[in-house]
Amino acid sequence: MNKKNKEITPAQFEEAMKRYADAGLRGIEINKAIENEVNEVIARYEVDLQSATQVKNAAFETIKAYCTGNKNMLFSKRRSFGTQHGIVGFRLGTPRIKNSKGTSWKTVLDKLKKKLPQYVRVNEEPAKDLLLADRHKENVAPLLQEIGIQVVQDDLFFIDPKMAA
């Protein structure tokens, strides 16, 4: 314990606890007020926002259908083009692996093991969750230290103030 901690009296400690609890309560009150105001603003614009979203979604589907239906004509030279109101086009997505129709991932894995074994992952790692769960078992407990494992628990400080309403 350092010198500064010894200089704090029980009365100062109690006063600090009161200030802590009061400040926590004030924070809760402020957050409730903010939440109420935000909810009022959301409610005020909710119908207009839903309407705008529906119009936007319907327009998107129309634009997408037109561009998809005329893809060869509109996008033969470039992947996008500009209009008076914006740019439309097609972008390539991120490459991904997909199993072929009628092929399961298990079949793919079996074939990879035979033909391209360097593309099969084997993750070896300690099963920490199982070690933690079984740490008291008589066949596990004595070996943990020998293996180089210790189970630790931090002593965490907390304050649980009484919130006067």
TIRO-2110 file (N, C-alpha, C; in Angstrom, 1 decimal):
// TIRO-2110
0.9, -1.2, 0.0, N, 1, A
0.0, 0.0, 0.0, CA, 1, A
0.9, 1.2, 0.0, C, 1, A
0.7, 2.2, -0.9, N, 2, A
1.5, 3.4, -0.9, CA, 2, A
1.1, 4.4, 0.1, C, 2, A
1.9, 5.4, 0.3, N, 3, A
1.6, 6.4, 1.3, CA, 3, A
0.3, 7.2, 1.0, C, 3, A
0.0, 7.5, -0.3, N, 4, A
-1.2, 8.2, -0.6, CA, 4, A
-2.5, 7.5, -0.2, C, 4, A
-2.5, 6.1, -0.3, N, 5, A
-3.7, 5.4, 0.1, CA, 5, A
-3.9, 5.5, 1.6, C, 5, A
-2.9, 5.6, 2.4, N, 6, A
-3.0, 5.6, 3.8, CA, 6, A
-3.6, 7.0, 4.3, C, 6, A
-3.4, 8.0, 3.4, N, 7, A
-3.9, 9.4, 3.8, CA, 7, A
-5.4, 9.5, 3.6, C, 7, A
-6.0, 8.6, 2.9, N, 8, A
-7.5, 8.7, 2.7, CA, 8, A
-8.2, 8.2, 3.9, C, 8, A
-9.1, 9.0, 4.5, N, 9, A
-9.8, 8.7, 5.7, CA, 9, A
-11.1, 7.9, 5.3, C, 9, A
-11.7, 7.2, 6.2, N, 10, A
-12.9, 6.5, 5.9, CA, 10, A
-14.0, 7.5, 5.4, C, 10, A
-14.0, 8.7, 6.0, N, 11, A
-15.0, 9.7, 5.6, CA, 11, A
-14.8, 10.1, 4.1, C, 11, A
-13.5, 10.3, 3.8, N, 12, A
-13.2, 10.6, 2.4, CA, 12, A
-13.6, 9.5, 1.4, C, 12, A
-13.4, 8.3, 1.9, N, 13, A
-13.8, 7.1, 1.1, CA, 13, A
-15.3, 7.1, 0.9, C, 13, A
-16.1, 7.2, 1.9, N, 14, A
-17.5, 7.2, 1.8, CA, 14, A
-18.0, 8.4, 0.9, C, 14, A
-17.4, 9.5, 1.0, N, 15, A
-17.8, 10.7, 0.2, CA, 15, A
-17.5, 10.4, -1.3, C, 15, A
-16.3, 9.7, -1.5, N, 16, A
-16.0, 9.3, -2.9, CA, 16, A
-17.0, 8.3, -3.5, C, 16, A
-17.4, 7.4, -2.6, N, 17, A
-18.4, 6.4, -3.0, CA, 17, A
-19.7, 7.1, -3.4, C, 17, A
-20.1, 8.1, -2.6, N, 18, A
-21.4, 8.8, -2.8, CA, 18, A
-21.2, 9.6, -4.2, C, 18, A
-20.1, 10.3, -4.4, N, 19, A
-19.9, 11.0, -5.6, CA, 19, A
-19.9, 10.0, -6.8, C, 19, A
-19.3, 8.9, -6.7, N, 20, A
-19.3, 7.9, -7.7, CA, 20, A
-20.7, 7.4, -8.1, C, 20, A
-21.5, 7.1, -7.1, N, 21, A
-22.9, 6.6, -7.3, CA, 21, A
-23.7, 7.7, -7.9, C, 21, A
-23.6, 8.9, -7.4, N, 22, A
-24.4, 10.1, -7.9, CA, 22, A
-24.0, 10.3, -9.4, C, 22, A
-22.7, 10.3, -9.7, N, 23, A
-22.3, 10.5, -11.1, CA, 23, A
-22.8, 9.4, -12.0, C, 23, A
-22.8, 8.2, -11.5, N, 24, A
-23.4, 7.1, -12.3, CA, 24, A
-24.8, 7.3, -12.5, C, 24, A
-25.6, 7.7, -11.5, N, 25, A
-27.0, 7.9, -11.7, CA, 25, A
-27.3, 9.1, -12.6, C, 25, A
-26.5, 10.1, -12.5, N, 26, A
-26.7, 11.3, -13.4, CA, 26, A
-26.4, 10.8, -14.9, C, 26, A
-25.4, 10.0, -15.1, N, 27, A
-25.1, 9.5, -16.4, CA, 27, A
-26.2, 8.7, -17.0, C, 27, A
-26.9, 7.9, -16.1, N, 28, A
-28.0, 7.1, -16.6, CA, 28, A
-29.2, 8.0, -17.0, C, 28, A
-29.4, 9.0, -16.1, N, 29, A
-30.5, 10.0, -16.5, CA, 29, A
-30.2, 10.7, -17.8, C, 29, A
-29.0, 11.1, -18.0, N, 30, A
-28.6, 11.8, -19.3, CA, 30, A
-28.8, 10.9, -20.5, C, 30, A
-28.3, 9.6, -20.3, N, 31, A
-28.5, 8.7, -21.4, CA, 31, A
-30.0, 8.4, -21.7, C, 31, A
-30.8, 8.3, -20.7, N, 32, A
-32.3, 8.2, -20.9, CA, 32, A
-32.8, 9.4, -21.7, C, 32, A
-32.4, 10.6, -21.3, N, 33, A
-32.9, 11.8, -22.0, CA, 33, A
-32.5, 11.8, -23.4, C, 33, A
-31.3, 11.4, -23.7, N, 34, A
-30.8, 11.3, -25.1, CA, 34, A
-31.5, 10.3, -25.8, C, 34, A
-31.7, 9.1, -25.2, N, 35, A
-32.5, 8.0, -25.9, CA, 35, A
-33.9, 8.5, -26.2, C, 35, A
-34.6, 9.2, -25.3, N, 36, A
-35.9, 9.7, -25.5, CA, 36, A
-36.0, 10.7, -26.7, C, 36, A
-35.0, 11.6, -26.7, N, 37, A
-35.0, 12.6, -27.8, CA, 37, A
-34.7, 11.9, -29.1, C, 37, A
-33.8, 10.9, -29.2, N, 38, A
-33.5, 10.2, -30.4, CA, 38, A
-34.7, 9.5, -30.9, C, 38, A
-35.4, 8.8, -30.0, N, 39, A
-36.6, 8.1, -30.3, CA, 39, A
-37.7, 9.0, -30.9, C, 39, A
-37.8, 10.2, -30.3, N, 40, A
-38.8, 11.2, -30.9, CA, 40, A
-38.4, 11.6, -32.3, C, 40, A
-37.1, 11.8, -32.6, N, 41, A
-36.7, 12.2, -33.9, CA, 41, A
-36.9, 11.0, -34.9, C, 41, A
-36.6, 9.8, -34.5, N, 42, A
-36.8, 8.7, -35.3, CA, 42, A
-38.3, 8.5, -35.6, C, 42, A
-39.1, 8.7, -34.6, N, 43, A
-40.6, 8.5, -34.8, CA, 43, A
-41.1, 9.6, -35.8, C, 43, A
-40.6, 10.8, -35.7, N, 44, A
-41.0, 11.9, -36.5, CA, 44, A
-40.7, 11.7, -38.0, C, 44, A
-39.6, 11.0, -38.3, N, 45, A
-39.2, 10.8, -39.7, CA, 45, A
-39.4, 9.3, -40.2, C, 45, A
-39.9, 8.5, -39.3, N, 46, A
-40.0, 7.0, -39.7, CA, 46, A
-40.8, 6.8, -40.9, C, 46, A
-42.0, 7.3, -41.1, N, 47, A
-42.8, 7.1, -42.2, CA, 47, A
-42.1, 7.6, -43.5, C, 47, A
-41.6, 8.8, -43.5, N, 48, A
-40.9, 9.4, -44.6, CA, 48, A
-39.7, 8.5, -45.0, C, 48, A
-38.9, 8.1, -44.0, N, 49, A
-37.8, 7.2, -44.3, CA, 49, A
-38.1, 5.9, -44.9, C, 49, A
-39.2, 5.3, -44.4, N, 50, A
-39.7, 4.0, -45.0, CA, 50, A
-40.1, 4.2, -46.4, C, 50, A
-40.8, 5.3, -46.6, N, 51, A
-41.3, 5.6, -48.0, CA, 51, A
-40.1, 5.8, -48.9, C, 51, A
-39.1, 6.6, -48.5, N, 52, A
-37.9, 6.8, -49.4, CA, 52, A
-37.2, 5.5, -49.6, C, 52, A
-37.1, 4.6, -48.6, N, 53, A
-36.4, 3.3, -48.8, CA, 53, A
-37.2, 2.5, -49.8, C, 53, A
-38.5, 2.4, -49.7, N, 54, A
-39.3, 1.6, -50.6, CA, 54, A
-39.1, 2.2, -52.1, C, 54, A
-39.2, 3.5, -52.3, N, 55, A
-39.0, 4.1, -53.6, CA, 55, A
-37.6, 3.7, -54.1, C, 55, A
-36.6, 3.9, -53.3, N, 56, A
-35.2, 3.6, -53.7, CA, 56, A
-35.0, 2.1, -54.1, C, 56, A
-35.6, 1.2, -53.3, N, 57, A
-35.5, -0.2, -53.5, CA, 57, A
-36.2, -0.6, -54.9, C, 57, A
-37.4, 0.0, -55.1, N, 58, A
-38.1, -0.3, -56.3, CA, 58, A
-37.3, 0.2, -57.5, C, 58, A
-36.8, 1.4, -57.4, N, 59, A
-36.0, 2.0, -58.5, CA, 59, A
-34.7, 1.2, -58.8, C, 59, A
-34.1, 0.7, -57.7, N, 60, A
-32.9, -0.1, -57.9, CA, 60, A
-33.2, -1.4, -58.7, C, 60, A
-34.3, -2.0, -58.3, N, 61, A
-34.7, -3.3, -59.0, CA, 61, A
-35.0, -3.0, -60.5, C, 61, A
-35.6, -1.9, -60.8, N, 62, A
-35.9, -1.5, -62.2, CA, 62, A
-34.6, -1.2, -62.9, C, 62, A
-33.7, -0.5, -62.3, N, 63, A
-32.4, -0.2, -63.0, CA, 63, A
-31.6, -1.4, -63.2, C, 63, A
-31.6, -2.3, -62.2, N, 64, A
-30.8, -3.5, -62.3, CA, 64, A
-31.4, -4.4, -63.4, C, 64, A
-32.7, -4.5, -63.4, N, 65, A
-33.3, -5.4, -64.5, CA, 65, A
-33.0, -4.8, -65.8, C, 65, A
-33.1, -3.5, -66.0, N, 66, A
-32.8, -2.9, -67.3, CA, 66, A
-31.3, -3.2, -67.7, C, 66, A
-30.4, -3.0, -66.8, N, 67, A
-29.0, -3.2, -67.1, CA, 67, A
-28.6, -4.7, -67.3, C, 67, A
-29.2, -5.5, -66.5, N, 68, A
-29.0, -7.0, -66.7, CA, 68, A
-29.6, -7.4, -68.0, C, 68, A
-30.8, -7.0, -68.4, N, 69, A
-31.4, -7.3, -69.6, CA, 69, A
-30.7, -6.8, -70.9, C, 69, A
-30.0, -5.7, -70.7, N, 70, A
-29.3, -5.1, -71.8, CA, 70, A
-27.7, -5.1, -71.6, C, 70, A
-27.3, -6.1, -70.8, N, 71, A
-25.9, -6.1, -70.5, CA, 71, A
-24.9, -6.1, -71.6, C, 71, A
-25.2, -7.0, -72.6, N, 72, A
-24.3, -7.1, -73.8, CA, 72, A
-24.2, -5.7, -74.6, C, 72, A
-25.3, -5.0, -74.7, N, 73, A
-25.3, -3.8, -75.4, CA, 73, A
-24.7, -2.6, -74.6, C, 73, A
-25.1, -2.5, -73.3, N, 74, A
-24.6, -1.4, -72.5, CA, 74, A
-23.2, -1.5, -72.0, C, 74, A
-22.8, -2.8, -71.8, N, 75, A
-21.5, -3.0, -71.1, CA, 75, A
-20.5, -3.8, -72.0, C, 75, A
-20.6, -3.7, -73.3, N, 76, A
-19.7, -4.4, -74.2, CA, 76, A
-18.3, -3.9, -74.1, C, 76, A
-18.1, -2.6, -73.9, N, 77, A
-16.8, -2.0, -73.9, CA, 77, A
-16.3, -1.7, -72.5, C, 77, A
-17.2, -1.3, -71.6, N, 78, A
-16.8, -0.9, -70.3, CA, 78, A
-17.8, -1.6, -69.3, C, 78, A
-17.4, -1.6, -68.0, N, 79, A
-18.2, -2.3, -67.0, CA, 79, A
-19.1, -1.3, -66.3, C, 79, A
-19.1, 0.0, -66.7, N, 80, A
-20.0, 1.0, -66.1, CA, 80, A
-20.2, 2.1, -67.1, C, 80, A
-21.2, 2.9, -66.9, N, 81, A
-21.5, 4.1, -67.7, CA, 81, A
-22.2, 5.1, -66.8, C, 81, A
-22.0, 6.4, -67.2, N, 82, A
-22.6, 7.5, -66.5, CA, 82, A
-23.9, 7.9, -67.1, C, 82, A
-24.8, 8.4, -66.3, N, 83, A
-26.0, 9.0, -66.8, CA, 83, A
-26.1, 10.4, -66.2, C, 83, A
-27.2, 11.1, -66.4, N, 84, A
-27.4, 12.4, -65.9, CA, 84, A
-27.5, 12.3, -64.3, C, 84, A
-28.0, 11.2, -63.8, N, 85, A
-28.2, 11.1, -62.4, CA, 85, A
-27.2, 10.2, -61.6, C, 85, A
-26.3, 9.6, -62.3, N, 86, A
-25.3, 8.8, -61.6, CA, 86, A
-24.6, 7.8, -62.5, C, 86, A
-23.9, 6.9, -61.9, N, 87, A
-23.2, 5.8, -62.7, CA, 87, A
-23.7, 4.5, -62.3, C, 87, A
-23.9, 3.6, -63.3, N, 88, A
-24.3, 2.2, -63.1, CA, 88, A
-23.3, 1.3, -63.7, C, 88, A
-23.2, 0.1, -63.2, N, 89, A
-22.3, -0.8, -63.8, CA, 89, A
-22.2, -2.1, -63.0, C, 89, A
-21.3, -2.9, -63.4, N, 90, A
-21.1, -4.2, -62.7, CA, 90, A
-19.6, -4.3, -62.2, C, 90, A
-19.5, -4.7, -61.0, N, 91, A
-18.2, -4.9, -60.4, CA, 91, A
-18.0, -6.4, -60.1, C, 91, A
-16.7, -6.8, -60.3, N, 92, A
-16.4, -8.2, -59.9, CA, 92, A
-16.4, -8.3, -58.4, C, 92, A
-17.0, -9.3, -57.8, N, 93, A
-16.9, -9.5, -56.4, CA, 93, A
-15.6, -10.1, -56.0, C, 93, A
-15.4, -10.3, -54.7, N, 94, A
-14.2, -10.9, -54.2, CA, 94, A
-14.2, -12.4, -54.6, C, 94, A
-13.1, -12.9, -55.1, N, 95, A
-13.1, -14.3, -55.5, CA, 95, A
-13.4, -15.2, -54.3, C, 95, A
-14.1, -16.3, -54.5, N, 96, A
-14.4, -17.2, -53.5, CA, 96, A
-14.4, -18.6, -54.0, C, 96, A
-14.3, -19.6, -53.2, N, 97, A
-14.4, -21.0, -53.6, CA, 97, A
-15.8, -21.5, -53.3, C, 97, A
-16.3, -22.2, -54.3, N, 98, A
-17.7, -22.8, -54.2, CA, 98, A
-17.6, -24.2, -54.7, C, 98, A
-18.3, -25.1, -54.0, N, 99, A
-18.3, -26.5, -54.5, CA, 99, A
-19.3, -26.6, -55.7, C, 99, A
-18.9, -27.4, -56.7, N, 100, A
-19.7, -27.6, -57.8, CA, 100, A
-21.0, -28.3, -57.5, C, 100, A
-22.0, -28.0, -58.3, N, 101, A
-23.4, -28.6, -58.1, CA, 101, A
-23.3, -30.1, -58.0, C, 101, A
-23.9, -30.6, -57.0, N, 102, A
-23.9, -32.1, -56.8, CA, 102, A
-22.7, -32.6, -56.1, C, 102, A
-21.8, -31.7, -55.7, N, 103, A
-20.5, -32.2, -55.0, CA, 103, A
-20.6, -31.6, -53.6, C, 103, A
-20.4, -32.5, -52.6, N, 104, A
-20.3, -32.0, -51.2, CA, 104, A
-18.9, -31.6, -50.8, C, 104, A
-18.8, -30.8, -49.8, N, 105, A
-17.5, -30.4, -49.3, CA, 105, A
-16.7, -31.6, -48.8, C, 105, A
-17.4, -32.6, -48.3, N, 106, A
-16.7, -33.8, -47.8, CA, 106, A
-16.0, -34.5, -49.0, C, 106, A
-16.7, -34.6, -50.1, N, 107, A
-16.2, -35.2, -51.3, CA, 107, A
-15.0, -34.4, -51.8, C, 107, A
-15.1, -33.1, -51.8, N, 108, A
-14.0, -32.2, -52.2, CA, 108, A
-12.8, -32.4, -51.3, C, 108, A
-13.0, -32.5, -50.0, N, 109, A
-11.9, -32.7, -49.0, CA, 109, A
-11.3, -34.1, -49.3, C, 109, A
-12.0, -35.1, -49.5, N, 110, A
-11.4, -36.4, -49.8, CA, 110, A
-10.6, -36.4, -51.0, C, 110, A
-11.1, -35.8, -52.1, N, 111, A
-10.3, -35.7, -53.3, CA, 111, A
-9.0, -34.8, -53.2, C, 111, A
-9.2, -33.7, -52.4, N, 112, A
-8.0, -32.9, -52.1, CA, 112, A
-6.9, -33.6, -51.4, C, 112, A
-7.3, -34.5, -50.4, N, 113, A
-6.3, -35.2, -49.7, CA, 113, A
-5.5, -36.1, -50.6, C, 113, A
-6.2, -36.6, -51.6, N, 114, A
-5.5, -37.5, -52.6, CA, 114, A
-4.7, -36.8, -53.6, C, 114, A
-5.2, -35.7, -54.2, N, 115, A
-4.6, -35.1, -55.4, CA, 115, A
-3.9, -33.8, -55.0, C, 115, A
-4.3, -33.0, -54.0, N, 116, A
-3.6, -31.8, -53.7, CA, 116, A
-3.6, -31.7, -52.2, C, 116, A
-2.8, -32.6, -51.5, N, 117, A
-2.8, -32.6, -50.0, CA, 117, A
-2.3, -31.3, -49.4, C, 117, A
-1.5, -30.6, -50.1, N, 118, A
-0.9, -29.3, -49.6, CA, 118, A
-2.0, -28.2, -49.4, C, 118, A
-3.2, -28.5, -49.9, N, 119, A
-4.3, -27.6, -49.8, CA, 119, A
-5.3, -28.0, -48.7, C, 119, A
-4.9, -28.9, -47.8, N, 120, A
-5.8, -29.4, -46.8, CA, 120, A
-5.1, -28.9, -45.5, C, 120, A
-6.0, -28.2, -44.7, N, 121, A
-5.5, -27.6, -43.4, CA, 121, A
-5.7, -28.6, -42.3, C, 121, A
-4.7, -28.6, -41.4, N, 122, A
-4.9, -29.3, -40.1, CA, 122, A
-4.5, -28.4, -39.1, C, 122, A
-5.4, -27.9, -38.3, N, 123, A
-5.1, -26.9, -37.2, CA, 123, A
-4.9, -27.7, -35.9, C, 123, A
-3.6, -27.7, -35.5, N, 124, A
-3.3, -28.2, -34.2, CA, 124, A
-3.1, -27.1, -33.2, C, 124, A
-3.9, -27.1, -32.1, N, 125, A
-3.8, -26.1, -31.1, CA, 125, A
-4.3, -26.6, -29.8, C, 125, A
-3.8, -26.1, -28.7, N, 126, A
-4.3, -26.6, -27.4, CA, 126, A
-5.8, -26.4, -27.3, C, 126, A
-6.5, -27.3, -26.8, N, 127, A
-7.9, -27.2, -26.5, CA, 127, A
-8.1, -26.5, -25.1, C, 127, A
-7.9, -25.2, -25.1, N, 128, A
-7.9, -24.5, -23.8, CA, 128, A
-9.2, -24.6, -23.1, C, 128, A
-10.3, -24.6, -23.8, N, 129, A
-11.6, -24.7, -23.2, CA, 129, A
-11.8, -26.0, -22.5, C, 129, A
-11.3, -27.1, -23.1, N, 130, A
-11.4, -28.4, -22.5, CA, 130, A
-10.5, -28.6, -21.3, C, 130, A
-9.2, -28.0, -21.4, N, 131, A
-8.3, -28.0, -20.3, CA, 131, A
-8.9, -27.3, -19.1, C, 131, A
-9.5, -26.1, -19.4, N, 132, A
-10.1, -25.3, -18.3, CA, 132, A
-11.2, -26.1, -17.6, C, 132, A
-12.0, -26.7, -18.4, N, 133, A
-13.2, -27.5, -17.9, CA, 133, A
-12.7, -28.7, -17.1, C, 133, A
-11.7, -29.3, -17.5, N, 134, A
-11.2, -30.6, -16.9, CA, 134, A
-10.1, -30.3, -15.9, C, 134, A
-9.8, -29.1, -15.5, N, 135, A
-8.6, -28.8, -14.7, CA, 135, A
-8.6, -29.5, -13.3, C, 135, A
-9.8, -29.9, -12.8, N, 136, A
-9.8, -30.5, -11.5, CA, 136, A
-9.8, -32.0, -11.6, C, 136, A
-9.9, -32.6, -12.8, N, 137, A
-9.9, -34.1, -12.9, CA, 137, A
-8.5, -34.6, -12.5, C, 137, A
-8.6, -35.8, -11.8, N, 138, A
-7.3, -36.3, -11.2, CA, 138, A
-6.3, -36.8, -12.3, C, 138, A
-6.8, -37.0, -13.5, N, 139, A
-5.8, -37.4, -14.5, CA, 139, A
-5.3, -36.2, -15.3, C, 139, A
-5.9, -35.0, -15.1, N, 140, A
-5.4, -33.8, -15.8, CA, 140, A
-4.7, -32.9, -14.8, C, 140, A
-5.2, -32.6, -13.6, N, 141, A
-4.7, -31.6, -12.7, CA, 141, A
-3.2, -31.8, -12.4, C, 141, A
-2.7, -33.0, -12.1, N, 142, A
-1.3, -33.1, -11.8, CA, 142, A
-0.3, -32.9, -13.0, C, 142, A
-0.8, -33.0, -14.2, N, 143, A
0.0, -32.9, -15.4, CA, 143, A
0.1, -31.4, -15.9, C, 143, A
-0.8, -30.6, -15.5, N, 144, A
-0.9, -29.2, -16.0, CA, 144, A
0.4, -28.5, -15.8, C, 144, A
1.0, -28.5, -14.5, N, 145, A
2.2, -27.8, -14.2, CA, 145, A
3.4, -28.4, -15.0, C, 145, A
3.4, -29.7, -15.1, N, 146, A
4.4, -30.4, -15.8, CA, 146, A
4.5, -30.0, -17.3, C, 146, A
3.3, -29.8, -17.8, N, 147, A
3.2, -29.5, -19.2, CA, 147, A
3.6, -28.0, -19.4, C, 147, A
3.4, -27.2, -18.4, N, 148, A
3.7, -25.8, -18.5, CA, 148, A
2.5, -24.9, -18.5, C, 148, A
1.4, -25.4, -17.9, N, 149, A
0.2, -24.7, -17.9, CA, 149, A
-0.2, -24.3, -16.5, C, 149, A
-0.7, -23.1, -16.3, N, 150, A
-1.3, -22.8, -15.0, CA, 150, A
-2.6, -22.1, -15.3, C, 150, A
-3.6, -22.3, -14.4, N, 151, A
-4.9, -21.7, -14.4, CA, 151, A
-4.8, -20.5, -13.5, C, 151, A
-5.1, -19.4, -14.1, N, 152, A
-5.0, -18.1, -13.3, CA, 152, A
-6.4, -17.4, -13.4, C, 152, A
-6.7, -16.7, -12.3, N, 153, A
-7.8, -15.8, -12.3, CA, 153, A
-7.4, -14.5, -11.7, C, 153, A
-7.7, -13.4, -12.5, N, 154, A
-7.3, -12.1, -12.0, CA, 154, A
-8.3, -11.6, -10.9, C, 154, A
-7.8, -10.9, -10.0, N, 155, A
-8.6, -10.3, -8.9, CA, 155, A
-9.0, -8.9, -9.4, C, 155, A
-10.2, -8.7, -9.9, N, 156, A
-10.7, -7.5, -10.5, CA, 156, A
-11.4, -6.6, -9.6, C, 156, A
-11.0, -5.4, -9.5, N, 157, A
-11.7, -4.4, -8.6, CA, 157, A
-13.0, -4.0, -9.3, C, 157, A
-14.0, -3.8, -8.5, N, 158, A
-15.3, -3.3, -9.0, CA, 158, A
-15.9, -2.4, -8.0, C, 158, A
-16.8, -1.5, -8.5, N, 159, A
-17.7, -0.8, -7.6, CA, 159, A
-19.1, -1.0, -8.1, C, 159, A
-20.0, -1.4, -7.2, N, 160, A
-21.4, -1.6, -7.5, CA, 160, A
-22.2, -0.7, -6.7, C, 160, A
-22.4, 0.6, -7.2, N, 161, A
-23.0, 1.6, -6.3, CA, 161, A
-24.5, 1.3, -6.2, C, 161, A
-25.1, 1.8, -5.0, N, 162, A
-26.5, 1.8, -4.8, CA, 162, A
-27.0, 3.0, -5.5, C, 162, A
-27.9, 2.8, -6.5, N, 163, A
-28.5, 3.9, -7.2, CA, 163, A
-29.8, 4.3, -6.6, C, 163, A
-29.7, 5.5, -5.9, N, 164, A
-30.9, 6.0, -5.2, CA, 164, A
-31.8, 6.6, -6.3, C, 164, A
-33.1, 6.2, -6.2, N, 165, A
-34.0, 6.7, -7.3, CA, 165, A
-34.8, 7.9, -6.7, C, 165, A
END
